[in-house]
Amino acid sequence: MTIEDRFADPVFAERYRAMTARDTRFDGQFITGVHSTGIYCRPSCPAVAPKPANVTFYLTAAAAHEAGLRACKRCLPDAVPGSPEWNVRDDLAARAMRLIADGTVEREGVPGLAQRLGYTPRHLGRVLVAELGAGPLALARAHRAQTARLLLAGTELTITDVAFAAGFTSVRQFNETMIDIYRTTPGEIRTAANGTTTNGTTASGTAAHTTKKSERAALTLRLPARAPFDGAAVLGFLTARAVTGVERGSADEYSRAISLPHGTAVVRLRLGGTAAAPHVICEATLSDVADLAPLVARIRRLLDLDADALAIDEALASDPALARSVAAAPGRRVPGAVDPDEILFRALIGQQVSVPAARTALGRLTEELGERIDLDGFTRLFPTAAQIAENGHAVLRGPAKRIDSIVNAARALAAGDLVIDVGESREELEAKLVALPGIGPWTAGYVAMRVLGSPDVLLTSDLVIRQGAERLGLPSDARALAAYGARWAPWRSYAGMHLWRSSQA
């Protein structure tokens, strides 16, 4: 292929321009593979720009590994915000990537991943290789390596403990993988992490330290966000809805207890960094350090750290009705979820009542049914579907039909007849939810927006959103607002956050 042919491809041309400009906005959105040197880099790598003939762009680190490339030691391409593709896209590849990031392959293997997605392992592998350049095992392997590098660089765990915590089945497999991907040993990665990068941050770009506390692992992580990042707003959203015993928050931080695959954890989230390079400081105490990878994935989704904020703001600001709100609050995020089932119960209990009333009802439910814990001042875990299915009628208050809807949904979840997780497509998830008695489009859309990170959900039946629309001179009728809001696609979820903001102004 000639140089002219390469630049005839608009995707290659755009990515090459971003790479030569060392544009940090594209870090994590694609990877630059440089075949003349055998390395792959983030787009903003300060090294001399390679010739077009030597460059291939990849969507995943695993695809670069499969092509025989190693990670650049200078720019650390895996220490950046993740790709927004996996929320914007809702196809099989994107759903698989969301589950892989949550550690599904480590817990259930490729057959389990394929079953969760509703396909055979062979078909799933074909799709992922065609779409992403690597199969599920290679993608999971790359994810394990990134988790291991985070642990090596930011904790005092032994190298053997790091290997098994990251999901490797043996120390030999761990050593071979790390040398293959990073061209250096785990011990050398740990030694290098004691230094600093050119911008003065720790070499890992993601973690600071760990200690042992009553046999629990206490870690401090630094999670990079894509700028601009209105972190105060998303922490404020979560704090305003904090359930007593499970969560607490203030103007500048948010904390909560979380149930993870291998045990419980407590996290405390604070904002850090600069406007140009924001990050979130996550202090976590885990029952099992093997839960680190799913914890990081869920916190990143909770705070929507990987959203392409510049593209979203540019699109929404083109509407004069939203331009002022976007200018006042750039980098607005859509809050996600750490527990998909919990979001459904929050939506069902909170619909048609005020936020304080919902907090009271959820607090009562948690106090009565949630598992008792004693972790850093937290006393409860949010109730499971099984606990609500068994005792919900005795605890819940309100109209009988609404209580029946909540308990029936809990029974469906507890029995496995309803599954809500990041491996679902929006269409399938919403269809399953509205098929249940008492669940309508608002609840289904809200769950899809928060659990899947669906970027294009406009909750036009929401009273607060309609009030915000009216304040901005937009239609307040649900049908008319839906018709007007079509111009905000594919970012209607983010437009809704600006309408929510305007209603409170």
N, C-alpha and C positions, 0 to 999 in steps of 0.2 A: 504494500500500500504506500503510495507517495505521500509527501507532506501535504500536497494540495488536497488529496483525498481525505486525509485525517481532519484537516480544518474545514472540509465540506460538511463534516458531522457537527451540528451545532452544539451538541452536548460536550464533545471533546474540546471544541473551540472555547466554550464558556469556562470549562474547568481549567484549561491551560492558561487562560487569561487570569483566572483567580489565583492559580499557582504562581505565575510569574509576578503577580502583584503582591504575593505573600499575604493574601486576604484572610484574616483570622475568622471571618464570618463563615467560611466554608470548612473550618476544622471539624472533623467528625462526620461531615456530610459525604465525603468521599476520601479515598486514599490514593496518593500518587505513588505508583510503582515505577522505579527507575532501574531498568534492566541492565544498563551499563555498569552500575555499581552494585546491583543485587540487593538493594534496600527499598523499603517503602516508607513514605513520610506523610506527615500532615501537610495540607496545602500551604500553610504559612511557614514551612521549614526555612530557616535563614540560609541554607546551603545554596550554592550557585544553581540557577535554574537549569534543568537538563534539556537537551535537545528534544524536540517533539518525537523524533524517530525512536527515542529510547524510553518513551513514557507510555504506560498504560494506566488508566484510572480504574479503581475498584470500589465497590460499595462496602466491602467488608475486609477486615484484616485477614480472615480465613482464606479469602480468594487470593490475596497477595501471598500468603503462606503456601497455598497450593501451587502458585506460580514459581515457587522457589526463592522468594524474597524474604529478607529479615527486617525487623523493625529498626528504624533509625535511632541510634543512641543519643543523637543531638536534639531531636525535636520531640521524642517520645510520643508517637502518633496515637497511642491508646490512652493518653492522659488528657483527653479533651472531652467536651460534651459529646454525647452519642448522636446518632443520626435521627433526625425527625421523621425519616421515611417510614418508620415502623408504626407510627400513629397516623400519618397522612394516608398511607396505603392501607387497604383493608383486605388484601389478597392473601393467598395461602403463604407466600414467602414472608410477608410482614407478620402474620399471625404466628408463624413458626419462630421468627426472630424474637418476638415478645416472650414466648414461652422459653426459648433457649436462654435468654437473659435472666429469666426467673429461676433457672437451674433445673428445668424439667428433665433434661437428658441425664444429668447426674443422678436424679432421684428415680427416674422411671425408664431410662434408656431410650434409644431411638424408637423401638416399638411402642413404648408408652407415649412418646411425643406424637407419633403418627396416629395412634388411636385417639388422642385428645383432639386432633385436627380432623379426624374422620377419613383418613386415607391410609393406604398401605405404605409401609416403609419404603418400598421400591419407588412408588409414584412420588412420594414426598422427596426422596433423594433426587430424582430426575428434575423436579421443579426447582429445587433449591440450587442445584448445579447450573441449570439454565438461567435462572434469575439472578443468583448471587455469586456464582463462580465457585461454590463449595457446597458439599453435602452437609447433612446435619451433624455427623461426627466431627468433621473439620471445623464447623462453626462453633460447636460446643468446646472443642479442644482450644480454639482461640480464646473463647470466653474464660476457660479455666486458666489459661496462661496469664490473661490480664488480671484475673483475681489473685493468682499467685504472686504476680509482680507487686500488686498493691500490698499484699501481706508481707512480702519480703522487705519492701521499702518502708513500710509504716508500722510494723509490729516487731515484738521481740520473741515471737513464736519460733521454736526450733524449725529447721528446714524440713525435717520429717513431718512435724505438725502442719506446716504450711502446705506440704504436698497433699495430705489427706483432707485438710480443710478446704482446699481449692477444688477438690473433686477427683484428684488423680487416684488410680487404683494401686499404684506402687511408687516408691521413691525413684526407682529406675526409670519408669515412664515419665515421671515429673522432670527428672534431670535431662532426659533426652529431648523432651518437648521444649524446655526452656532454652537449651542450647540451640536447638533447631530454629526456634523463632527469634531469639534475641542474640544468638551467636555469643553467648556468655553464660557462665554458670550461675546458679541461684546465689551462691556465696558472693560472687562478684556483683550481682545486682544489689544485694544488701549493702555491700561496701560502698558502691557508688551512690546509694541513696543517702549516705551520711553527708554528702556534699550538697551544693546548691546549683540550680540552673542559673542561666544568665539573668533572669528576672528576679532572682532572690528567693523563689519559692522552693519548697523541698523537692528533691529530684523526682519523687513519684508523682507529684501533681495531684495526689488524691488522698494521702493519709499522713497522719502525724505521729501517733504513738499508740501503744496498747499497754495495759496493765492487767494483772489478775486480781479479781475482787470476789472473794468467797467462791472460788472456782468458776466464776463467770468471767468472760473476756470483756474488758472495757477498752474500747478503741475510740480514737478521735480521727474522723475522716474529713477530708476536704473535697467536696463534690463540685466540679466546675459547672457553671451554667452558661448558656449561650446568651450573649448580650444583645440588646438591653434586657434587663431582668427586673421586673417590678416585684421583687421578693417580699417587700413589706405587705403588699396587697394579698398575696396568696397565704402568707402566714396569718394575716389578719382574718381572712376568710375562715381558715381552720380554727383559729382561736375563738372566733365568735360562735362557733358551733361545737366547742369542746364539751365532751361529756364528762361529768364529774367522776373521778376515780380512774378513768382511762386516759384522759387528756388534760392538759392545762397549757395556758399560753399568756403572753403579755404583748406589749407593743412591738417587741423586737425578737421574740423567740416563741417556739412552739415545741411541746414535748408530749410523748404518749407512750403507752405500752402496746406492744404488738405481738400477736401470735405468729410464729414462723414455723417452717416445716419440721425443725428439730427442737423447738422449744420456744421460749418467750424472749422478748427483748424490750428494752426501753431506749428511746432515742430522744435527744434534745437537739433542736435545729436552730441555728443562728445564721444571720447573714454576714458575709465577709467579702473581701476583695475590693475591687474598684468598679466604677461604672463600666469601664472598658473590659474588665476581666473579672466578672463577679463569680463568687462561689458561695456554697452553703457549708458551714461547719456543722458536722453531724457527730455528736458524742453518743456513742452507742454502747450499751451493755447487753451482751448476748449470753444465753444459756449455752450455746454451741457455736463456735466460730465458723462451722460449716454453713451457717446461715448468713454469712457475710454477703455473698453474691446476691441471693434473693433480697436481702435487706437493702442493699445499694440500688438494685433495680426498682424496688418498690418506692423508695424515697425519691428517686429521680422521677418516677411517674407521678408520685403524690404532688411534687412541686413543679412538674412539667418543665424540667430543666433543659430538655433537648429541643424545645420548640424553636422553629425558625422565626424568631421574633421580628427581625428586620423585614422579612418578606410579608409577615402578617400585618405589621404596622403600616407598611407601604400600601398594601391592598386596602385596608380599612380606612386609612387617612385620605384615600382618593374620593371618598364620600364626604362632602362638606358637613353632613350631619354628625359624623363621627370624628372629624379631623381634630376638633378642639380636645375631645376626650383622649384621643391617641397621643396628642402632643403633651397633655398633662400627665399621662400615665403610660409612657412607652414600655414595651415589654410585658404587657399584661399577660398573665398565665391563666390556664384553666386548671383548677385543683383536681388531682387525681384520687387514687385510692391505694391503701395498703392492704385492705381486706375487701374483696368484691362483694361477699355476702352482706357485710356490714353496710355497704352503700345502699343496697336494696332496702334494708330495714330502716335506715335513716330516711330514705325517700318516702317509703310508705307511711312512716310515723310522722314525718315532717310536712307532708303535703297538706295544704289548706289550713295550716296553722302558722303562727309566727315563729321566728327562730328561737326566742326565749322559751316559748311553750314546747317546742320540739325538744330543746335541751332538757327541760324538766321531765318530759315523758321518757326520753332516752336514758336519762340519769336514773330514774326510778326503775326502769327495766333492767339496767345494768346492775344496780345495787341488789336487786332481787335475784337475778339469774346468772350474772357474770361470775366466772371463776375467780375466787379470792386469791390475790397475790400480795406480796410485800416486796416491791422492787423500787427503790429510789423514790419512795413517797407515793407510788401508785398502788391502788388497792384492788383493782378489778381489771379483767380482760373483758372486751365487749362480748356479749352472749353469743354463743354459736347458734346455728340454725336448729340443731337438735335440742338445745336447751329451750329455745323459744317455741319449738313445735310441741314440746312436752308440757310446758308450764305457761305459755303465753296467754291463754284464756284467763288464767287466774291473776295475772299481773297487769295486763294491758287494760287501759280504760278508753272509753269513747264509744262511738256507734258500733253496734254489733257486727254490721257488715264489714266495717273496716278492720275490726279485730279478726274476723274470719279470714279476710284477705291476707293479713299478715301471717297468721298461723298456717294457713294453707300453703303460702309461699315457703315458709320455714319447713313444712313437712316435705314439700317437693325437693328442696335443697338437701335436707337430711337424708332423703331416700335416694338421692342421685338422679331423680327424674328431671331436675333443673340444675344446670351447671352454669355458673357465671365465672368466667376467668378471661385472661387477656388473649387466650387462643381463639375466642369467638369472633365471628364477623359481626359488624353492627346489625346487618339485616337479620341474621339468624338470631342474635340475642334479643332484639326488639320483638321479633315474631314470637319467640318462646315466652317472653314476659307478658305481652298483651293477651296471650292465649289463656293466662291465668285469671280467674275471677277477681275483679276489683283493681286490676292493674291496667292503666290507660297509657296513652302516648306520652304524656308528660313524664311519668315514672320511668318508662322504658327509655326515653331519650336521655333523661338525667343519668340513669345508670350507664348507658352507652358512653356518654360524654366523660364521666368520671372514671369508669373502670377501664374502658378501651382507649381513652384519650381521643375519642372521635372529635375531629376539629370542626365538623360542619353540622352541629346540632343547634338549632334555634328553638328554644322553649317558648313558643309564642303564647301558650296558654298560661304562662307564669305571670301572676299579677304584678310582681315587682319588676319584671322585664318590661311589661306593658307600661307601667308607670314611668320607667326610665325612658322608654321610647317617646312617650308623650312629652316629657321634659325637653327632649331634643327636637321636638317638632315633627316627630315621626308618627305614623299611624299607631293607635293604641288598640285597635281591634285586631284580634288574633289572626284572622284570615288576611286582612290588609297588611299587617306587619309581616306575615309570612311571604306575601307577594313582594313587598318592598325588599325584604331581607335576602331575596334570591341573589341580589347583586353582590352580597358579601361572600358568597361561596368561593372557595371551599373553607372559609374561616368563620362560619357563622357562630361557632361556639365562643370564639374570642370576641366577636361583636356582642354576643349576649353578656359577656363579662363587663364590657363597657356600658351596656344598658343598665346592668345591675349597679354599676358605679354611679351612673347618672341619677338613679332613683334615690341614692343616699346623699347626693350633693346638697 
